[in-house]
Amino acid sequence: MLHAVTQGASGQQVHTLDGPVTLENGDELQGVTVAFETWGTLDAAKGNAILICHALTGDSHAASGQDGDAPGWWETMVGPGRAIDTDRYFVICSNVLGGCMGTTGPSSVNPETGRPFGTDFPVVTIGDMVRVQAALVDHLGIDRLHAVIGGSVGGMQVLSWCRQFPERVGSGVALATTMRHSALSIAFNEVARQSIVSDPNWNKGHYYGGESPALGLSVARMIGHITYLSDDAMHRKFGRRLQDRDEFAFDFDAEFQVESYLHYQGAKFVDRFDANSLLYITKAADYFDIEQGLRDSGALGRMAELRHPFLVVSYTSDWLYPTYQNREIVSLFKRYGVDVSFCEIEASCGHDAFLLPSDRLTTILTGFLGKGDHA
């Protein structure tokens, strides 16, 4: 089986799911591929597997594995002796459905036409992403995950795992996330989407093989990046300092350091991400509203009966998904008797704090996952 091949290995693997995937909107997708990476070794009981769910523009490369590997997006948390200890756990991370890093998405070839889907790709939900992840976990021969962990949009996936597959989740960790997007979050996402669809090269999503909507995607990334930082972080990092000059030029070029930084982030993003994928994943995040789904499915009751330990972590300077939104998850779980813990971490760098090195988060995760070992 594939999990025997990839134990202890690094590097992206691709699995094609058997049969169609039925989406929440009723559409079906055939031949769905899932790109994933694994670290560590699955034990004989297949009980030490941890699934990591990535955020909005992440991918399966959460950590390096072999000498020469590029660092992963969560390098400080995943690896031998780290909070998510790959000497102890079998760690899995896959690219989400609708993405552009190996898993089927709008840039994939539509088997019916032989051309990339573009916007013929069906609109997907966070729940659809999780069902594809569950099919991958099935393929790896794992019935029940020791833990599912994710931050931001990854945290939404964790909550969706609890709604759809509570019996398969030993414990859950949701970092810097929300039960549903606020009007503010939806508004930022819509401005980002409009920057893409307004690009003259977007061509209603069918730009593959021609000029891509690079300018629109770059602006979308600049908008998003502002929400990931905090006022304090931007003040400390940039202030009102000028870039490579001592006085105003009195023109409309980027003069301030913060302007130059945003232009750099936008240009760098264009080289690694697909504009259509950003449209689809932000839309999935906007549709997400876990509270009613948890109640209607009875998942909260089953989580309580199974004594699922659940951890919610927020950050003081996160204004995209502020602490009060994380506390709403805690309150909902407590009302239904779910074993939930909460921690707010002091951090001045904004929403992206969960991706940055943190002794506090390391201590919290190490203790929480170790508690699950003896549950």
Secondary structure, 3 states (H helix, E strand, C coil): CHHHHHCCCCCCEEEECCCCEECCCCCEECCCEEEEEEECCCCCCCCCEEEEECCCCCCCCCCCCCCCCCCCCCCCCEECCCCEECCCCEEEEECCCCCCCCCCCCCCECCCCCCECHHHCCCCCHHHHHHHHHHHHHHCCCCCECEEEEECHHHHHHHHHHHHCHHHECCEEEECCCCECCHHHHHHHHHHHHHHHCCCCCHHHCCCCCCCCHHHHHHHHHHHHHHHCCHHHHHHHCCCCECCCCCCCCCCCCCEHHHHHHHHHHHHHHCCCCHHHHHHHHHHHHHCEHHHHHHHHCHHHHHHHCCCEEEEEEECCCCCCCHHHHHHHHHHHHHCCCEEEEEEECCCCCHHHHHCCCHHHHHHHHHHHHHHHCC
